[in-house]
């Protein structure tokens, strides 16, 4: 794949490298890696989205469509195709993404969470891109960490404590299966 195929206007093509659990915060994290390189972009996500990504990575099929499958069916029924997902920016430790949908000759951009965007992209074989500055920022944060497996968001690094490495996809899947509704806390509108 040439540079122009993996880089488009400051965008870098990425792939899901792994899905794990940041044991420091007990939060699932999806690791995106540039297709033609070594840089990675860790994005902390919710357990529901992690489960949706893990199920797709494990090629698990269900008799009835789950939420991300439903979205793909609706999109297709309306004559659209997911062309690509773009992880656009980060602000206050929150990542933002866009779904780029092609319907006939029109491109439609829809704001979305990266976790949902990745889950949908995996179901449609759409390409995933991240802005180059996000990969550069994450690369700097990881390089500064003592161990490249101990990913931290800015301001969360605890001094003096050794962390355990991220869980693999199978371990995460088992962990997600065992979660109780009480583990998520109470929802207050």
N, C-alpha and C positions, 0 to 999 in steps of 0.2 A: 504494500500500500504506500503510495507516494505521500509526500508532505502535504500536498494540496488536498488529498483525500482525508487526512486525519486532522488538518488545521484549516479552518474557514474563518477568516476575519477575526482573529484573536480567540477563536474557539478551538478547543482541543478535544478530539474524539477520545472518549473514555469507555471503559467496560467495568462491569461489576467484578472486582477482583475477589472479594470475600464479604461475608456477612458474619458479624460476631457480636460479642457482648462486652462492653466496657465495664469491667468488674468494679472499677472505682466508683462509677455512678450507677451501676446496675442498669445501664441503658443500651439497647441494641445500636449498633453502628454498622453502616454499609461503607465499604471501602471501594472507591472508584479509582482505577488506575488508568493512566494515559495509555492508549493503544500501542503507540510506538515509543514507549519510554518507561521510566521507572517511577516517575512522580505519582503520588497517590493523593486522594482527597477523601478524608473521613467525614461522614455526615451522620450525626446522631439522629435516630429516628424513633418513632413510637413502636410498641410491641405489635400492634395490629398490622402496620405496614411491613414490619420485619417479617411477620408471619406470612404475609402475602408474597413478599419477595422470596422467602425461603421455600414456600410451596412451589413457586414457579421454577426456581433453580433446581429443585428436586423433581420437577416434572410431574407433580401430583395433580391428578385430574379429579373433578367432582361432578356429580350428576346434575347439579344445579349451579348456575353461574354465581360466583362470588362478586363482590363489589367492583373490582378492577376488570373482571371478565365482562360484567354487565356494561361498564363504561365502553369497552371495546365493541360490544354488540350494538350499543346505541350509536356509537360513532360510525360504525360500518353501515347500519341501517339508514343513517342520514346521508350516506354517500361520501363519507370522509375517511381518510387514512391518516394515522399518526406518522408524520414524516420524520420527526426527530424531537428529542427532549433536550433542553438547554438549561444547565444549572447556571443561573445568571449572576447572582451576587450573594453576599452575606452581609447582614446588618444586625448588630446586637446579638451575635451568635446564632442568628436564624438565617438559614439558607433559603433562597428563592429559586424557582424554576419556571419554565414555560413549556407548554405542549405546543408544538408547531404542527398544525393539522392542515392537510391538503384536501380541499373539496372542489372538484373540477379544476379550474385554473386559479382558484383563490387559495391563498395561505391565510390561515386563521391562527392567531397566537392567543393562548389561554393561560392565565396565571395559575400555578399549581404548586403544591408542596413537592420538594424533590423526592421524598419517599414514595408518594403516589405516582409521580412521573416515572420513576424508575420501575415500579411494579407494572405500570401500563406498558412502558417501552419493552420490557422483557416479554410481555404477552404478544406484542405485535412485531417483534424483531426490529423495532425502530432504533436508530442510532442515538447514542447519548453523547452530548457535548458539555464541556464545562469551560467557562471563561478562563483564559490563561492565567490571569492574576490570582484566581482562586487556587490553582495548582501551585503557583509560586508561593503563595502565602502558606499553604498547608505544608509545602516542602520545607520552608524555613522553620515552621513550628516543630516538625518531626525531626529535622536535623538537630535542633537545639535540645530535643529530649534525650535523656540518657540512653534509653532503649527505644528503637523505632517502633516496637509493638505497643508501647504505652502511649497511645494517642490521648491528647487532652485538648479541651477547648481553652481559649484564652482565659486566664484568671482562675482556672480550676486545678492547676498543678499543686499537689501537696508535696512539701519537702520532707525528705527522710523516710517516706513509706515506699516500699517496693510493691509494685502492682503485679497482678497475675496477667498473662497474655490474654488476648481476645479469644473467645470461643469460636470453634469451627462451625460450619453450617449445621451439621448433625447435632452438635451439642446445643446450639441455639434453638433448633427445632424442638428438641426434647424439653428444654427450659420453657419455651412458649406453650407447649402442650400442658405443662404442669401449673401454669399461672391460674390463680383464682381471681374472680371479679374484685375481691377485696384488695388485691395487690395493686389495683389501679387508683385507689382512693375514691373519695366521693366527688361527684360532679355537682357543682353549685353554679347555677346560671347567673 
